[in-house]
Amino acid sequence: MAQLIVLSAIYFGAALASPPGYGWSHSSYSWPQGGQWNSHCSPVSAAEPTATSPATCSATRTTSYRPWSYTVETTLRYATALPSPLTLTTTYAPPYSQASTLLPTGLTTTSYSLNRNATTSNDGQYGQSAYAALWAAISYNTSVPFTTTASATPVASSELVYPPALYTPCPSSADACISCYKLPKDFVWGVARSAFQIEGGLQEDGRGPGALDVNGALPNTDDLANGEVANMNYYLYKQDIARLAALGLPYYSFSISWTRIVPFGTAGSPINKAGLDHYDDVINTCLQYGIKPIVTLVHVDLPLAIPYQNPEFPDALLYYAKQVMTHYGDRVEYWATLNEPNIGYQNYTTGAYIWDAVPNVLNGHAQVYHWYKEVLKGTGQITIKFANNLAVPLDSTNPDDTRAALRYQDFILGVMGNPIFLGTQYPSEVLSTAGVNLTALTASELAYINGTSDFWSSDPYTAGFATSPPNGIDACAANITDPNNPYCVINTNVQKDGWLNGQASFAYAYIAPQYVRQQLGYVWDVYKPKGVLIAEFGFNPYMEFTKTVEAQLYDLERTYYYQAFLRETLKSIYEDGVNVIGALGWSFADNDEFTSYDQQYGLQHVNRTNGLFTRSFKRSIFDFVDFFHEYVEK
């Protein structure tokens, strides 16, 4: 019950409202303020009553009997679909018929089909036997239940009925503090997903193996989930897009599987026609239903033989990106090169950091950016997505904790953010740490990398605390064998007073909207981007998968997470001057969270037992859409 009261307070902007401004009072942990937003109104809050100035309102209690009758508390309301089709008045790059001349000469386009017995034949470096050899070490105890692309059918009106309205005691004044704040008409809002986590069909239509495909592969002694089936989106994408359009979601962010396009992953290797055709139809289906696509080139699922630290990575990424951008660039306005590479170069088996990956990531990203802008002459916008759950000093009066929080940000954001957004060197806190095998970037390298992101894009799911280790930051940073090296920071979600900083999820996210303005303000004022995209944010309620389906669909915690986060985002825009350009909810449906289906972030439930993978809307997706309908300028 106490938790419910707290959650209500979060939603209605009461108990956990943020302070006026997002900098800590401790002067050593602050950043320069950004430009002031010229809001068109200035809500004024009434002064709190005091002993000398009591509240002026009054009410009279009376009792009376009246004739009894039931009051109708629900109304029938349906979602409003997007107008369709979406006719592009602007193209963002030359069509493929013209752009194809920019591709490497001698390019081979082919089709593959996995036949494990073909490994004995001798048909060349990139023949069917070579393709089968790619998969020789990976097999699964599951297989796709069907291999035909399903046509979309109209979404039943019964699925589009809004859930009961969220409770508020004072509908006319519940949001008085932000009632005149609006998001611009061109605000980018919708939902996101990634290829590996929902598509399934890993071994179908000529796709090559990716680094994530080993998860759940045989012998699978840990009984991990694999991605061979996932949500079967590879065959159900038309219906998935139709469902999003029926609810009125205008943007759909998805990633493309590198090895569906380039099965061998390497520069100069054949291109898979089935993969090109598939994503071409995904994008066209989006436009058919009135949805604007946002494309990520790589969402963790690198080719098995091309990890970030491979010296071939930059050129291989560019080779793959050229195929995708020449084919789809005319219809895609927003691109992300890589998803969360800033946390993608740690060996999670040994815990070691592979620092050679960092310059490869920076160079690969920059190559794609320069080719798109300077060779393809693309007019869309390109970014790189960062993971970042903001570190806050556990004790804001303790300089060591402030340093710990800033040091954490230097490691997780500064290593790549400094060169890309500021054109400056890796942070000194990083370079001076024992065991960090990073060579300082040269002036020419910095000049090439600087400015290769048109806006900031990150996944700020939550915030937590940072404190220095027991032996101090300096002693830890000087000792390569220290268990806290290289970050030399202790992270926690438990406040100094012993309380959690918010309602916990089933993983790392917390409902902690009091930190949203600081999350957005930090990246805005430190890295000074032109705009900030919340590329992913979401919540997975504790053990949601154990509940009945009906209970899973009424996911009030997830709604509170989104509503509180977005209200604080409005404050960030109007009161802190941050140019937030969009927000994309994760995920459009429950999916494979990298070896488990128990971590449910989805705005839709997926039935994995009926053979049809039926999707069902959760209440949170209706509330998510409602928020934007209320706050985006008409």
C-alpha positions as a printed Julia matrix, in Angstrom:
634×3 Matrix{Float64}:
   0.0     0.0     0.0
   2.83    2.39    0.83
   4.35    1.7    -2.56
   1.06    2.51   -4.26
   0.85    5.84   -2.44
   4.38    6.72   -3.48
   3.68    5.79   -7.09
   0.57    7.96   -7.08
   2.65   10.82   -5.75
   5.16   10.31   -8.54
   2.48   10.39  -11.19
   0.66   13.43   -9.91
   3.85   15.42   -9.45
   3.67   15.65   -5.66
   6.04   13.84   -3.33
   8.91   13.35   -5.76
   8.82   16.59   -7.72
  12.26   17.76   -8.75
  13.98   20.76   -7.29
  14.0    23.93   -9.38
  17.07   23.19  -11.46
  19.12   20.1   -11.98
  22.55   20.99  -10.59
  23.58   19.7    -7.19
  23.95   22.23   -4.4
  27.51   21.01   -3.86
  29.4    23.53   -5.97
  32.07   21.14   -7.24
  29.52   18.94   -9.01
  27.77   21.19  -11.47
  28.02   22.11  -15.09
  27.49   25.32  -17.06
  23.84   26.17  -17.57
  22.5    25.95  -21.13
  20.57   28.66  -22.92
  17.3    29.6   -21.27
  14.11   28.35  -22.88
  11.69   31.17  -23.61
   8.5    29.52  -22.45
   5.21   31.05  -23.47
   3.84   30.91  -19.96
   5.14   30.77  -16.44
   3.05   28.7   -14.02
   3.02   30.21  -10.58
   2.75   27.95   -7.56
   0.93   29.15   -4.51
   3.06   29.63   -1.42
   3.02   26.79    1.08
   0.97   27.6     4.22
   2.92   28.4     7.39
   2.09   29.03   11.05
   1.96   32.77   10.42
   0.32   32.46    7.02
  -2.19   29.6     7.19
  -3.98   28.13    4.22
  -6.84   30.32    3.04
  -9.11   27.61    1.64
 -11.94   26.18    3.7
 -14.59   23.49    3.39
 -17.72   22.6     5.29
 -18.62   19.06    6.23
 -22.31   18.19    5.92
 -24.21   14.91    5.89
 -27.32   14.12    3.93
 -29.2    11.23    2.39
 -29.95   11.09   -1.32
 -31.74    8.64   -3.6
 -29.18    5.95   -4.51
 -28.14    5.28   -8.1
 -25.04    3.83   -9.77
 -22.6     6.2   -11.46
 -20.99    5.17  -14.73
 -17.23    5.39  -14.21
 -16.02    4.15  -17.59
 -16.45    5.48  -21.09
 -15.88    3.66  -24.37
 -12.99    5.26  -26.21
 -11.03    3.93  -29.18
  -7.48    4.6   -30.35
  -7.06    6.84  -33.37
  -5.05    5.35  -36.23
  -2.43    7.25  -38.19
  -3.46    8.71  -41.53
  -1.98    6.54  -44.24
  -0.15    6.11  -46.45
   2.7     8.48  -45.59
   3.74   10.32  -48.72
   7.25   11.67  -48.4
   7.5    15.24  -49.64
  11.26   15.16  -49.1
  13.75   12.43  -49.89
  16.91   12.22  -47.8
  19.33   10.74  -50.34
  19.34    9.78  -54.01
  17.23    6.71  -54.85
  19.07    3.44  -55.26
  18.9     3.68  -59.05
  21.25    6.66  -58.8
  23.13    5.85  -55.58
  24.13    2.37  -56.74
  26.99    3.88  -58.73
  28.64    4.79  -55.4
  28.98    1.16  -54.34
  32.24   -0.78  -54.8
  32.76   -2.27  -58.25
  32.59   -6.03  -58.66
  29.95   -6.34  -55.94
  28.36   -9.79  -55.72
  24.71  -10.18  -54.74
  23.6   -13.72  -54.05
  21.24  -15.92  -52.03
  22.14  -18.51  -49.42
  20.28  -21.41  -47.89
  21.67  -23.31  -44.93
  22.48  -26.9   -45.79
  24.77  -28.28  -43.12
  25.82  -31.16  -45.39
  27.2   -28.7   -47.96
  30.47  -28.24  -46.05
  32.08  -31.1   -47.99
  31.72  -29.43  -51.39
  34.29  -27.08  -52.84
  32.53  -24.07  -54.31
  34.85  -21.22  -53.43
  35.54  -18.7   -50.67
  31.93  -17.52  -50.51
  30.0   -20.5   -51.84
  27.2   -22.45  -50.16
  29.68  -24.72  -48.41
  31.56  -21.73  -46.99
  28.24  -20.3   -45.8
  27.36  -23.62  -44.11
  30.78  -23.61  -42.45
  29.93  -20.29  -40.79
  27.16  -22.07  -38.89
  29.06  -25.28  -38.16
  29.54  -24.53  -34.46
  26.06  -23.08  -33.82
  22.83  -25.05  -33.65
  19.67  -24.9   -31.54
  17.07  -27.16  -30.03
  14.33  -24.91  -31.43
  13.25  -24.06  -34.96
  10.94  -21.52  -36.51
   7.34  -22.77  -36.64
   6.63  -21.15  -40.02
   8.64  -19.52  -42.81
   6.07  -17.49  -44.7
   5.61  -13.74  -44.31
   2.16  -13.11  -42.89
  -0.04  -10.47  -44.46
  -1.4    -7.79  -42.18
  -5.02   -7.96  -41.13
  -7.04   -5.06  -39.68
  -6.62   -4.71  -35.94
  -9.92   -5.62  -34.27
 -11.72   -2.64  -32.76
 -12.03   -4.61  -29.51
  -8.23   -4.4   -29.19
  -8.26   -0.63  -29.58
 -10.52    0.17  -26.62
  -8.79    2.38  -24.09
  -8.37    1.06  -20.54
 -10.04    2.83  -17.6
  -8.82    6.38  -17.17
  -5.96    6.92  -14.74
  -7.21    8.12  -11.38
  -6.74   11.73  -10.36
  -8.67   13.51   -7.61
  -8.49   16.86   -9.4
  -8.45   16.41  -13.17
  -8.41   20.13  -13.86
  -5.35   20.9   -11.75
  -3.35   17.66  -11.51
  -0.78   18.97  -13.99
  -1.06   22.67  -13.21
   2.72   23.04  -13.01
   3.18   21.9   -16.62
  -0.26   22.58  -18.07
   1.04   25.09  -20.6
   4.15   23.14  -21.61
   3.94   21.61  -25.06
   6.24   19.51  -27.21
   6.88   20.82  -30.74
   4.91   19.42  -33.67
   8.01   17.7   -35.04
   8.81   15.92  -31.76
  10.02   12.4   -32.56
   7.98    9.95  -30.5
   7.2     6.28  -30.86
   8.63    2.9   -29.93
  11.85    0.97  -30.52
  13.1    -2.59  -30.98
  16.21   -4.41  -32.21
  16.67   -7.11  -34.83
  18.17   -9.9   -32.74
  15.68   -9.48  -29.92
  12.48   -9.89  -31.94
  13.06  -11.16  -35.46
  13.78  -14.85  -35.01
  14.76  -16.85  -38.1
  18.46  -16.54  -37.32
  19.35  -19.27  -39.8
  16.74  -18.4   -42.42
  17.03  -16.69  -45.82
  20.82  -16.57  -45.91
  21.49  -14.71  -42.68
  25.03  -15.24  -41.35
  25.9   -15.86  -37.68
  26.22  -12.92  -35.33
  27.99  -12.53  -32.01
  24.72  -12.89  -30.07
  23.71  -16.11  -31.82
  25.85  -18.17  -29.47
  23.42  -17.34  -26.65
  21.35  -20.44  -26.02
  23.14  -22.47  -28.66
  23.68  -26.18  -27.99
  24.7   -27.77  -25.72
  23.11  -24.89  -23.73
  23.83  -26.39  -20.31
  22.59  -23.17  -18.65
  19.2   -23.42  -20.37
  19.41  -19.92  -21.83
  16.87  -18.57  -24.28
  18.05  -18.35  -27.87
  16.97  -15.95  -30.59
  16.08  -18.53  -33.23
  12.35  -17.98  -32.65
  12.11  -14.78  -30.54
   8.93  -12.9   -31.59
   8.91  -14.23  -35.18
   8.87  -10.62  -36.3
  10.87  -11.55  -39.4
   7.65  -13.12  -40.67
   5.11  -11.04  -38.71
   6.5    -7.55  -39.31
   3.56   -6.44  -41.45
   1.1    -7.13  -38.67
   3.39   -5.56  -36.08
   3.58   -2.34  -38.08
  -0.18   -2.35  -38.67
  -0.73   -2.63  -34.91
   1.48    0.35  -34.16
  -0.26    2.43  -36.8
  -3.7     1.48  -35.43
  -2.72    3.01  -32.1
  -1.37    6.15  -33.73
   2.37    5.76  -33.08
   4.16    7.91  -35.69
   7.78    6.64  -35.36
   9.15    3.11  -35.32
  12.83    2.67  -34.47
  14.34   -0.66  -35.48
  17.76   -2.09  -36.21
  18.91   -4.01  -39.26
  20.77   -7.28  -38.87
  24.26   -6.76  -40.34
  24.6   -10.45  -41.21
  21.25  -10.54  -43.02
  22.77   -8.07  -45.46
  26.41   -9.25  -45.42
  26.35  -12.89  -44.23
  30.14  -13.19  -43.95
  30.34   -9.75  -42.34
  33.54   -8.68  -44.08
  34.28   -5.98  -46.63
  34.19   -7.34  -50.17
  32.06  -10.4   -49.34
  28.71  -11.11  -51.08
  25.49   -9.26  -50.33
  22.39  -11.27  -49.44
  19.5   -10.3   -51.71
  16.86  -11.76  -49.38
  18.05   -9.49  -46.59
  17.98   -6.39  -48.78
  14.47   -7.22  -49.99
  13.22   -7.86  -46.46
  14.21   -4.53  -44.97
  13.15   -2.7   -48.12
   9.66   -4.05  -47.51
   9.81   -3.27  -43.77
  10.48    0.39  -44.61
   7.84    0.49  -47.34
   5.31   -1.12  -45.0
   6.03    1.58  -42.42
   5.3     4.28  -45.0
   2.22    2.41  -46.21
   0.77    2.64  -42.7
   1.83    6.23  -42.08
   4.85    5.47  -39.86
   8.29    7.09  -40.17
  11.17    4.62  -39.82
  14.28    5.24  -37.72
  17.13    2.85  -38.52
  20.03    1.62  -36.37
  22.76   -0.13  -38.35
  24.06   -2.29  -35.49
  22.27   -3.09  -32.23
  24.9    -5.26  -30.49
  24.6    -8.08  -33.08
  28.0    -7.73  -34.74
  29.15  -10.44  -37.15
  30.62  -13.35  -35.22
  34.08  -12.81  -36.72
  34.09   -8.98  -36.57
  34.06   -7.79  -32.93
  34.81   -4.14  -32.18
  38.48   -4.87  -31.45
  39.06   -6.5   -34.86
  41.18   -4.12  -36.97
  38.86   -4.87  -39.89
  35.84   -3.51  -38.02
  35.82    0.09  -39.35
  36.07   -0.89  -43.01
  33.63   -3.78  -42.59
  31.08   -1.47  -40.94
  31.41    1.05  -43.76
  31.03   -1.66  -46.4
  27.8    -2.86  -44.78
  26.52    0.7   -44.19
  27.0     1.56  -47.86
  24.68   -1.28  -48.91
  21.96   -0.22  -46.48
  22.19    3.52  -47.01
  22.24    3.35  -50.81
  19.16    1.12  -50.82
  17.08    2.89  -48.14
  18.61    6.34  -47.72
  15.97    8.1   -49.79
  13.25    7.08  -47.3
  15.03    7.2   -43.91
  15.61   10.53  -42.17
  17.19    9.34  -38.91
  20.1     6.9   -38.62
  22.1     5.54  -35.7
  25.37    3.82  -36.53
  25.86    1.76  -33.36
  23.83    0.99  -30.25
  25.57    1.43  -26.88
  29.14    0.72  -28.03
  30.31    2.65  -24.95
  29.5    -0.42  -22.83
  30.2    -2.98  -25.55
  33.94   -3.54  -25.24
  34.09   -5.49  -22.0
  34.67   -9.23  -21.98
  31.81  -10.29  -19.72
  33.36  -13.71  -19.14
  36.66  -12.38  -17.78
  35.58   -8.85  -16.88
  38.51   -7.4   -18.83
  38.12   -4.26  -20.93
  39.25   -4.46  -24.55
  40.52   -0.93  -25.11
  41.56   -1.6   -28.71
  37.85   -1.49  -29.51
  37.5     2.22  -28.7
  39.43    3.77  -31.62
  37.87    1.21  -33.97
  34.37    2.25  -32.9
  35.18    5.95  -33.24
  36.78    5.48  -36.63
  34.06    3.19  -37.96
  31.3     5.54  -36.86
  33.12    8.56  -38.33
  33.71    6.79  -41.65
  30.01    6.05  -42.02
  29.08    9.63  -41.12
  31.5    11.19  -43.6
  30.52    8.79  -46.41
  26.81    9.46  -45.9
  27.22   13.24  -45.8
  30.03   13.76  -48.3
  29.67   10.94  -50.82
  26.02    9.89  -50.75
  25.08   13.53  -50.06
  22.48   12.38  -47.58
  20.39   15.1   -45.93
  19.09   12.99  -43.07
  20.56   13.02  -39.57
  23.04   10.55  -38.08
  23.83    9.77  -34.46
  25.44    7.12  -32.28
  23.49    5.71  -29.32
  25.07    5.69  -25.87
  24.07    3.81  -22.75
  23.99    6.04  -19.69
  22.33    5.7   -16.33
  23.49    8.93  -14.73
  25.73    8.69  -11.67
  24.75   11.01   -8.82
  27.07   11.58   -5.79
  25.88    9.36   -2.96
  26.83   12.15   -0.54
  26.72   15.5    -2.33
  28.71   17.11    0.5
  31.59   14.67    0.06
  34.1    15.75   -2.64
  35.21   12.14   -3.12
  31.67   11.07   -4.03
  31.36   13.99   -6.41
  34.6    12.96   -8.06
  33.37    9.37   -8.21
  30.18   10.43  -10.01
  32.07   12.57  -12.52
  34.65    9.83  -13.03
  31.91    7.32  -13.79
  30.5     9.7   -16.4
  33.98   10.17  -17.88
  34.37    6.44  -18.37
  30.92    5.68  -19.66
  30.37    8.81  -21.79
  33.57   10.85  -21.99
  35.67    8.2   -23.73
  33.54    8.45  -26.88
  31.56   11.62  -26.19
  34.59   13.87  -25.87
  36.02   13.14  -29.36
  32.65   13.03  -31.16
  30.88   16.03  -29.61
  33.68   18.24  -28.3
  36.63   17.28  -30.47
  38.67   16.81  -27.31
  40.9    14.09  -25.93
  39.87   11.07  -23.88
  39.25   12.21  -20.26
  42.4    12.53  -18.14
  40.77   10.42  -15.4
  40.64    7.58  -17.93
  44.07    7.97  -19.5
  45.79    8.15  -16.1
  44.29    4.87  -14.86
  46.58    1.86  -14.66
  45.67   -0.83  -17.17
  43.77    1.47  -19.54
  45.5     0.71  -22.8
  44.34    3.74  -24.75
  46.66    5.79  -26.93
  45.77    9.46  -26.99
  44.12   10.51  -30.22
  46.15   12.67  -32.59
  45.03   16.1   -33.72
  44.13   14.77  -37.17
  42.13   11.89  -35.65
  40.22   14.28  -33.42
  39.49   16.55  -36.38
  38.09   13.59  -38.36
  35.91   12.3   -35.51
  34.71   15.67  -34.18
  31.18   16.64  -35.15
  30.16   13.26  -36.54
  26.85   13.16  -34.71
  24.0    15.48  -35.62
  22.38   15.12  -32.19
  22.91   13.33  -28.89
  21.22    9.94  -28.58
  21.22    7.88  -25.39
  19.21    5.39  -23.36
  18.71    7.04  -19.93
  16.58    4.37  -18.3
  17.39    5.45  -14.76
  19.9     7.09  -12.43
  21.92    5.75   -9.51
  24.51    6.79   -6.97
  28.29    6.72   -7.07
  30.72    6.7    -4.18
  34.46    6.2    -3.95
  35.84    2.73   -3.1
  37.02    2.03    0.48
  40.7     2.48   -0.43
  40.04    5.69   -2.39
  39.95    6.45   -6.09
  43.66    7.18   -6.52
  44.85    3.95   -4.89
  42.39    1.96   -7.0
  43.34    3.77  -10.22
  47.02    3.03   -9.62
  46.46   -0.69   -9.06
  45.54   -2.77  -12.09
  44.63   -5.73   -9.84
  42.13   -3.75   -7.76
  38.7    -5.38   -8.24
  37.15   -1.95   -8.84
  39.68   -0.97  -11.51
  39.32    0.68  -14.01
  36.21    2.68  -13.03
  37.25    2.77   -9.35
  33.69    3.7    -8.41
  31.06    1.93   -6.31
  27.55    2.15   -7.78
  24.36    1.7    -5.78
  20.67    2.56   -5.84
  20.48    2.77   -2.05
  20.54    6.3    -0.72
  22.77    7.37    2.14
  19.73    7.16    4.46
  19.11    3.52    3.51
  16.14    4.01    1.19
  16.1     2.98   -2.46
  16.02    5.93   -4.82
  12.81    4.65   -6.4
  10.61    1.67   -7.18
  12.85   -1.18   -8.4
  12.27   -3.12  -11.59
  13.29   -6.71  -12.35
  16.7    -5.48  -13.53
  18.48   -2.14  -13.2
  15.78    0.45  -13.94
  14.1     2.37  -11.13
  11.12    4.69  -11.13
  13.17    7.72  -10.11
  11.82   10.71  -12.06
  13.45   13.14   -9.63
  16.7    12.62  -11.57
  15.42   12.91  -15.14
  16.24   16.6   -15.45
  19.78   15.96  -14.28
  20.13   13.04  -16.7
  19.17   15.25  -19.62
  20.86   18.36  -18.28
  24.24   16.69  -17.83
  24.61   15.63  -21.47
  23.14   18.91  -22.74
  25.44   21.22  -20.79
  28.59   19.09  -20.86
  28.56   17.91  -24.5
  26.53   20.78  -25.96
  24.76   18.85  -28.75
  22.21   20.44  -31.05
  19.51   18.23  -29.63
  18.94   15.27  -27.31
  17.03   12.13  -28.34
  15.84    9.74  -25.63
  16.45    6.75  -27.89
  15.28    4.15  -25.38
  13.59    4.28  -22.0
  11.4     1.75  -20.31
  10.61   -0.33  -17.27
  10.31   -4.06  -16.59
   8.13   -4.62  -13.5
   9.39   -7.15  -10.99
   8.65  -10.7   -12.2
   5.87   -9.53  -14.49
   6.13  -12.79  -16.41
   4.79  -14.74  -13.4
   1.46  -12.88  -13.4
  -1.69  -13.88  -15.23
  -1.97  -12.44  -18.73
  -4.77  -10.14  -17.58
  -2.54   -8.79  -14.82
   0.39   -8.36  -17.21
  -1.77   -6.29  -19.52
  -2.77   -3.93  -16.7
   0.84   -2.76  -16.2
   0.31    0.31  -14.04
   3.93    0.49  -12.87
   5.15    0.84  -16.44
   2.61    3.58  -17.07
   3.77    5.48  -13.98
   7.38    5.16  -15.13
   6.65    6.66  -18.55
   4.26    9.36  -17.33
   6.62   10.61  -14.62
   9.68   10.47  -16.87
   7.95   12.42  -19.62
   6.57   15.08  -17.29
  10.07   15.72  -15.99
  11.26   15.85  -19.6
   8.82   18.7   -20.22
  10.33   20.55  -17.26
  13.8    19.91  -18.64
  12.79   21.57  -21.89
  11.02   24.59  -20.44
  12.79   25.19  -17.16
  16.34   24.02  -17.95
  16.64   24.97  -21.62
  17.4    21.47  -22.91
  16.45   20.82  -26.54
  14.92   17.35  -26.25
  13.92   16.35  -29.78
  12.29   12.99  -29.17
  11.53   10.01  -26.93
  11.19    6.36  -27.98
   9.74    3.76  -25.63
  11.48    0.41  -25.19
  10.21   -2.0   -26.2
   7.34   -2.24  -28.64
   6.73   -5.8   -27.35
   8.16   -8.25  -24.81
  11.26   -9.75  -26.39
  14.44  -11.74  -25.92
  16.49   -9.75  -23.42
  19.71  -11.52  -24.41
  19.16  -15.06  -23.03
  15.87  -14.5   -21.19
  12.22  -13.81  -21.95
  11.55  -13.14  -18.26
  12.81   -9.55  -18.44
   9.72   -7.92  -19.89
  10.02   -4.31  -21.07
   7.28   -4.65  -23.67
   4.34   -2.38  -24.3
   2.7    -5.5   -25.77
   2.43   -9.03  -24.45
   3.47  -11.92  -26.73
   1.82  -15.34  -26.5
   4.67  -17.81  -27.02
   2.58  -20.95  -26.54
  -0.22  -20.74  -29.13
   2.02  -21.09  -32.19
   0.8   -17.75  -33.55
   2.83  -15.4   -31.31
  -0.27  -13.31  -30.76
   0.4    -9.79  -29.52
  -1.83   -8.02  -27.0
  -1.66   -4.35  -26.07
  -0.84   -3.49  -22.47
  -2.51   -0.5   -20.87
   0.83    1.36  -20.8
   0.91    1.73  -24.57
  -2.46    3.51  -24.5
  -1.27    5.84  -21.73
   2.0     6.41  -23.62
   0.12    7.49  -26.75
  -2.3     9.6   -24.7
   0.55   11.58  -23.16
   1.84   12.68  -26.53
  -1.61   13.41  -27.87
  -2.07   15.75  -24.93
   1.32   17.44  -24.97
   2.46   17.57  -28.62
   1.4    20.8   -30.3
  -1.43   20.35  -32.76
